[in-house]
Amino acid sequence: MEFFTTSTRNLLKYRHGLAARNDPREVVIDPHARYFGAELGERSLIPAADARLGGIRFEEWLHQPVLER
């Protein structure tokens, strides 16, 4: 699983979320990771002014039950 974010705090949230679900995958922080070959800055991937944003927050998502596979 790969995530792109320029915020270490966000990656630590992913690490916390995986641990809360006993998911053994490791979250690795790479400040020079490439996105389609380009190293992006803090504001490279931001929504446009008319973006439709979702209403669920990380903490709400974290406390939802995990679906059985």
Steps between C-alpha positions, in 0.01 A plus 500: 500500500639840408390843616619836381513786744749769579398492865682266735208545740264349242726199452512448873118493495515221240747313720262540797203385290677184383614420854144548633389228255792270585627546144869404491590719201765762565459867415828629357558873472700603194523879464640461146246248371396561141144530370489394134870585483478847654599608849210711622489792738265563789233666284545301178186287539226720640131506413360773277271765645190312377608157632236278663648399834384199700349533843671216687805576712785261576388434858147415382638263235734340752211405730288338228480121516730310266316300232548125499677363192 
